[in-house]
């Protein structure tokens, strides 16, 4: 029953959501709105479980004095402090706004600013001309980047128009193809889970 019951719940939940979305008699009952409430409850429970797991993992790092244990200590201190602070004050409180503007926003900006170096490194590897396809990618990337800055218009007045065409036509077509592939893949994975062929969520890779 440890695997049969979760698998049965998975199948029933999948069939229920499909019925709420695709069967007209069921859709008229507006049951999907009520089902969304359970999504919120499940997400909250998962968030709580994740928080407990975070505390257990980093708590062990602190107790065993593993390498970088002080980072775990800082993480738990901030976690508890921010949680208690959120329980005491609301989002409209000036203290909350101060914390958001002077702590969260600078840290968030710093993290994303560091990502630009990894993006630049990945772009360098991707844009090296090794084939015709890489050449097309390089030319399109250069035109789009120049089209987004005033320098591009100074070089050639038509560069912004070319950039707009690249984003509206080839880019949109590629994104539609990728999105369609993602949907087909998600449908295939959903069917495998509902049919019991994929059981990784039950704790087994078989």
CORJO-V282885 format. One record per residue. N is the residue number from 1. PSI is psi as a letter, one per 20 degrees, with the letter a starting at -180 (999 if undefined). OMEGA is omega in radians with two decimals (* if undefined). NEAR is the number of other ideal C-beta (glycine too) atoms within 10 Angstrom. Layout:
N PSI OMEGA NEAR
N PSI OMEGA NEAR
This chain:
1 i -3.12 6
2 h -3.14 8
3 h -3.10 12
4 g -3.12 10
5 g 3.08 10
6 h 3.12 14
7 g 3.12 17
8 g 3.10 12
9 h 3.11 10
10 g -3.13 18
11 g -3.13 14
12 h 3.12 11
13 g 3.11 14
14 g 3.12 15
15 h -3.14 11
16 g 3.14 15
17 g 3.11 14
18 g 3.13 13
19 g -3.14 15
20 h -3.08 18
21 h -2.96 10
22 i 3.13 9
23 o -3.05 11
24 g 3.14 6
25 h -3.14 7
26 h -3.13 15
27 h 3.13 13
28 h -3.13 8
29 i 3.13 12
30 k -3.14 10
31 h -3.12 13
32 h 3.10 14
33 g 3.09 9
34 h 3.11 10
35 h 3.13 13
36 h 3.08 11
37 h 3.10 9
38 h 3.05 11
39 g -3.13 10
40 g 3.14 9
41 g 3.14 10
42 g 3.11 11
43 h 3.11 10
44 g 3.11 10
45 g 3.12 10
46 h 3.10 10
47 g 3.12 10
48 g 3.12 10
49 g 3.10 10
50 h 3.11 10
51 g 3.11 12
52 g 3.12 10
53 h 3.11 10
54 g 3.13 14
55 g -3.12 15
56 g -3.10 10
57 g -3.09 11
58 h 3.04 19
59 h 3.09 13
60 h 3.10 12
61 h -3.14 19
62 g -3.10 15
63 h -3.11 10
64 i 3.13 8
65 l 3.08 8
66 r -3.14 12
67 p -3.10 7
68 k -3.11 8
69 h 3.14 15
70 h 3.04 11
71 h 3.07 13
72 h 3.13 19
73 g 3.11 14
74 g -3.14 11
75 g -3.12 16
76 h 3.11 16
77 g 3.13 10
78 h 3.13 12
79 g -3.12 14
80 g -3.12 11
81 g -3.12 11
82 h 3.12 13
83 g 3.13 11
84 h 3.12 10
85 h 3.12 13
86 h 3.11 13
87 h -3.09 8
88 g -3.08 10
89 r 3.11 14
90 r -3.13 9
91 h 3.13 8
92 i -3.13 7
93 p 3.13 13
94 h 3.13 8
95 g 3.10 11
96 g -3.13 15
97 h 3.10 12
98 g 3.12 10
99 g -3.12 17
100 g -3.06 12
101 h -2.99 10
102 i 3.13 10
103 f -3.04 12
104 g -3.08 11
105 g 3.09 11
106 g 3.13 10
107 g 3.13 11
108 g 3.12 11
109 h 3.13 10
110 g -3.13 9
111 g -3.11 9
112 h 3.08 9
113 h 3.09 9
114 h -3.13 9
115 h -3.10 9
116 h 3.13 9
117 h 3.08 9
118 h 3.10 9
119 g 3.12 9
120 g 3.12 9
121 g 3.12 10
122 h 3.12 10
123 h 3.12 13
124 g 3.13 9
125 h -3.09 7
126 h -3.03 11
127 j 3.10 15
128 p -3.04 11
129 o 3.08 12
130 i -3.12 8
131 r 3.11 9
132 h 3.14 8
133 g 3.12 9
134 h 3.10 13
135 g 3.11 12
136 g 3.12 12
137 g -3.13 15
138 g -3.13 15
139 g 3.14 13
140 g -3.14 16
141 g 3.14 14
142 g 3.14 13
143 h 3.13 19
144 g 3.13 17
145 g 3.11 14
146 h 3.13 19
147 i -3.13 20
148 i -3.13 13
149 q -3.14 12
150 h -3.11 9
151 h -3.12 10
152 g 3.13 20
153 h 3.09 15
154 h 3.13 10
155 g -3.13 11
156 p -3.03 13
157 i -3.10 9
158 i -3.11 13
159 g 3.09 21
160 h 3.11 17
161 h 3.09 12
162 g 3.10 16
163 g 3.13 20
164 h 3.13 12
165 g 3.13 14
166 g -3.13 17
167 h -3.06 15
168 h -3.04 10
169 f -3.10 10
170 g -3.12 12
171 g 3.13 14
172 g 3.12 11
173 g 3.12 10
174 g 3.13 10
175 h 3.10 11
176 g 3.12 10
177 g 3.13 10
178 g 3.14 10
179 g 3.11 10
180 g 3.10 10
181 h 3.11 10
182 g 3.14 10
183 g 3.11 10
184 g 3.10 10
185 g 3.11 10
186 h 3.11 10
187 g -3.14 10
188 g 3.12 11
189 h 3.12 12
190 g 3.12 15
191 h 3.11 12
192 h 3.13 13
193 g -3.11 18
194 h 3.12 17
195 i 3.11 11
196 j 3.13 14
197 h 3.10 9
198 o -3.06 17
199 k 3.14 16
200 h -3.13 10
201 i 3.10 10
202 j 3.14 17
203 j 3.14 9
204 p 3.14 8
205 i -3.10 7
206 999 * 6
